[in-house]
Amino acid sequence: MTGVRRLLGYLLLLGVLALTWVAVRAGGAVPALLVPDPGRVARSLVTKVLLDPAALGLTVVRATAGTALGLAFGTALALAAHLLPILEPLTRAGGMIMRCVPVLALSPLIATLFGYGGPAALATATMMSFFPAFALVGAALGQVPPALADVIRVGGGGRGVVLRHVSVPVALPELVQAAKLTSCVGVLAALTAEFLTANDGLGALLARSQGLLDTATVWAILLTSLATSLLAYEVLDLAERRTRDRLSLHKN
């Protein structure tokens, strides 16, 4: 029922936006250059976005790969801080610093270190995606019930057994939740890096369209980015609920 209600909410919002779009166009209060005709946006969406594998496909691949790397990096930092508490202040401080620095400010450094285009998009998505995994997985590992760990140790199990049979099942739903929370961020990060440094992908197409004052294509790209982010969020939201149900680790 949650998914159905959310879908109805999306459809209602889409209807309101469509009506607002038509009203703004009909009123003529905003120049047509800023609010293009919906038919032109639809044509650009099909011909310049959906049918161009070098645009949408590359951005989705880069966003997905960068998000996966960010989640893996964040999880590794959380595990390191859990297994070696002496590292916890260092990893947390480093994570907070990387999280707080604006990505636009880091773009020149990222391009210098990793290269322009695809590598920069991948690195940017990774940097913007790691912190939720680090924070959520780290918090979950810190809430492992001591009694469960003690039972395994009494039975002869070491730290590795505790990690595999207790810590990982506790942290897994939080990792999936981190993936859900970063699903939109990954697309935005890849799009931003492509806009600044790449010659391909949706970001590069957005930069070219903006330079040519092709507002219809700009709107088509923004709508595509929004739809892709929402789809990824809904898929991962379902995965999170299934994971929590399977492991019987429900939120209060």
C-alpha positions in Angstrom: 0.0 0.0 0.0 2.9 2.4 0.7 4.1 2.0 -2.9 0.7 2.6 -4.3 0.1 5.7 -2.2 3.5 7.0 -3.3 2.8 6.3 -6.9 -0.5 8.2 -6.6 1.3 11.1 -5.0 3.7 11.2 -7.9 0.9 11.2 -10.4 -1.0 13.9 -8.6 2.2 16.1 -8.5 2.8 15.4 -12.1 -0.7 16.5 -12.9 -0.4 19.7 -10.9 2.9 20.5 -12.6 1.4 19.9 -16.0 -1.5 22.2 -15.3 0.8 24.8 -14.0 3.0 24.5 -17.1 0.0 25.0 -19.4 -1.3 27.9 -17.3 2.0 29.7 -17.4 2.3 29.2 -21.2 -1.2 30.4 -21.8 -0.8 33.5 -19.6 2.3 34.6 -21.4 3.8 36.1 -18.2 7.0 34.1 -18.7 9.0 34.3 -22.0 8.7 31.2 -24.2 12.5 30.9 -24.1 12.3 30.0 -20.4 9.1 27.9 -20.5 9.2 26.0 -23.8 6.2 24.4 -25.5 5.5 20.9 -24.0 5.5 19.4 -27.5 9.0 20.7 -28.1 10.2 19.3 -24.8 8.6 15.9 -25.7 10.4 15.8 -29.1 13.7 16.7 -27.5 13.2 14.1 -24.8 12.7 11.4 -27.5 15.2 12.5 -30.2 18.0 14.0 -28.2 17.9 12.2 -24.8 16.2 8.8 -24.9 17.5 7.8 -28.3 21.1 8.9 -27.7 23.0 6.1 -25.9 26.0 8.4 -25.4 23.9 10.7 -23.2 21.5 8.9 -20.9 23.3 5.6 -20.9 26.8 7.0 -20.0 25.4 9.1 -17.2 23.4 6.2 -15.7 26.5 3.9 -15.9 28.7 6.5 -14.3 26.2 7.4 -11.6 25.6 3.7 -10.8 29.3 2.8 -10.7 30.2 5.9 -8.7 27.5 5.3 -6.2 28.5 1.6 -5.8 32.2 2.6 -5.2 31.1 5.3 -2.7 29.0 2.8 -0.8 31.8 0.3 -0.7 34.3 3.0 0.4 31.9 4.2 3.1 31.3 0.7 4.4 35.0 -0.1 4.5 35.6 3.0 6.5 32.8 2.1 8.9 34.2 -1.4 9.3 37.7 -0.1 9.9 36.4 2.3 12.6 34.4 -0.6 14.2 37.2 -3.1 14.3 39.9 -0.5 15.2 38.3 2.1 17.5 41.5 4.1 17.5 40.7 5.0 13.9 37.2 6.2 14.6 38.0 9.9 15.2 40.3 10.1 12.2 37.8 8.4 9.8 34.9 10.5 11.1 36.8 13.8 10.8 37.9 12.9 7.3 34.4 11.9 6.3 32.9 15.1 7.6 35.5 17.3 5.8 34.9 15.5 2.5 31.1 15.8 3.0 31.2 19.5 3.8 33.4 20.8 1.0 31.3 21.8 -2.0 31.7 19.5 -5.0 32.0 22.5 -7.3 35.0 23.7 -5.4 36.6 20.3 -5.7 35.9 19.9 -9.4 39.3 21.3 -10.6 41.1 19.1 -8.2 39.1 16.0 -9.1 39.7 16.6 -12.8 43.4 17.0 -12.2 43.7 13.9 -10.1 41.4 11.6 -12.0 41.1 13.1 -15.5 38.3 14.8 -17.3 35.1 13.4 -18.6 34.1 9.9 -17.4 36.7 9.5 -14.7 35.8 12.9 -13.2 32.1 12.0 -13.2 32.9 8.6 -11.6 35.1 10.1 -8.9 32.5 12.9 -8.1 29.7 10.4 -7.7 31.9 8.3 -5.4 32.8 11.3 -3.2 29.2 12.4 -2.9 27.9 8.8 -2.1 30.3 7.5 0.5 29.2 9.4 3.6 25.6 8.0 4.1 27.1 4.5 4.1 29.8 5.5 6.5 27.4 7.1 8.9 24.5 4.6 8.8 26.6 1.4 8.7 28.9 2.8 11.4 25.9 3.6 13.6 24.4 0.1 13.1 27.7 -1.6 13.9 27.8 0.4 17.1 24.4 -0.9 18.1 25.1 -4.6 17.8 23.5 -6.3 20.8 26.4 -7.3 23.1 24.6 -10.4 24.3 24.5 -11.9 20.8 28.3 -11.3 20.4 28.9 -12.8 23.8 27.0 -16.0 22.9 29.1 -16.5 19.8 32.3 -15.9 21.7 31.3 -18.3 24.5 30.8 -20.9 21.7 34.3 -20.4 20.5 33.6 -17.9 17.7 36.1 -15.1 17.1 35.7 -11.6 15.8 35.3 -12.8 12.3 32.4 -15.0 13.2 30.7 -12.2 15.2 31.2 -9.9 12.2 29.7 -12.3 9.7 26.8 -13.6 11.8 25.8 -10.5 13.9 27.4 -7.3 12.7 26.8 -7.7 8.9 23.1 -8.7 9.3 22.5 -5.7 11.5 24.3 -3.3 9.2 23.0 -4.7 5.8 19.6 -2.9 6.0 21.4 0.4 6.8 23.7 -0.1 3.8 20.6 -0.6 1.5 19.1 2.5 3.1 22.3 4.4 2.4 22.1 3.3 -1.3 18.5 4.6 -1.4 19.5 8.0 0.0 22.4 8.4 -2.4 20.5 7.2 -5.5 19.5 10.8 -6.4 22.9 12.2 -5.3 24.8 9.9 -7.7 22.8 11.0 -10.8 23.3 14.7 -9.8 27.0 14.2 -9.2 27.6 12.5 -12.5 25.5 15.1 -14.3 27.4 18.0 -12.6 30.8 16.6 -13.4 29.8 15.9 -17.0 28.5 19.5 -17.3 31.8 20.9 -16.1 34.4 18.5 -17.7 33.0 16.0 -20.2 32.2 15.9 -23.9 29.6 13.2 -23.5 26.8 12.2 -21.2 23.7 14.1 -20.2 25.8 16.8 -18.5 27.7 17.6 -21.7 24.4 17.6 -23.6 23.0 20.0 -21.0 26.0 22.3 -21.4 25.7 22.4 -25.2 22.0 22.9 -25.1 22.3 25.8 -22.6 24.9 27.4 -24.8 22.6 27.1 -27.8 19.6 28.5 -25.8 17.9 25.1 -26.6 15.6 25.4 -23.5 13.4 22.5 -24.7 16.4 20.1 -24.5 17.4 21.5 -21.1 14.0 20.8 -19.7 14.0 17.3 -21.3 17.3 16.6 -19.6 16.1 17.9 -16.2 13.0 15.8 -16.4 15.0 12.7 -17.4 17.3 13.2 -14.5 14.4 13.6 -12.1 12.6 10.5 -13.4 15.9 8.4 -13.2 16.5 9.5 -9.7 12.9 8.7 -8.6 13.0 5.3 -10.2 16.3 4.4 -8.5 14.9 5.7 -5.2 11.7 3.6 -5.5 13.6 0.4 -6.5 16.0 0.7 -3.6 13.2 1.6 -1.2 11.6 -1.7 -2.1 14.9 -3.4 -1.6 15.3 -1.9 1.8 11.9 -3.0 3.0 12.5 -6.5 1.7 15.8 -6.6 3.4 14.4 -5.4 6.8 11.5 -7.9 6.5 13.9 -10.8 5.7 16.2 -10.0 8.6 13.4 -9.0 11.0 15.1 -5.7 11.7 12.2 -3.2 11.5 12.5 0.4 12.5 10.5 1.5 15.4 
